[in-house]
């Protein structure tokens, strides 16, 4: 609900995934990932921020491999809130979106995700 240091969804290690069911089917157009800025971090760094990640559209929650919508890099030197356009064009609408995080910016113990948003047009 807020952007205070530590108020994040943290998972062990540098790889993890999150599956989100949206309120309706949409044609995805972009995604945003948000992390606290370095200035708010007690340590002065944000090594727990996601680095390399991909986003997939799924037809249902049991689908093992969804439709790739894009592969991205969150820039730890950039703005705290970063927007990423859909890279892989398709005509499909999705109600379920999967965020797969492949690495962080160097934190050995965990990765923190503060906010993940999906943008698009209603189907």
Secondary structure, DSSP 4 states (H G I P E B T S, - for coil): ----TT-SEEEESS-EEEEEEEEEEEEEEEEEEE---GGG-TTS--TTBB-EEEEEEESSTT-SS-EEEEEEE--TTS-SEEEEE--S-----EEEEEEEE--BSS-SSEEEE-EEEEEEEE-
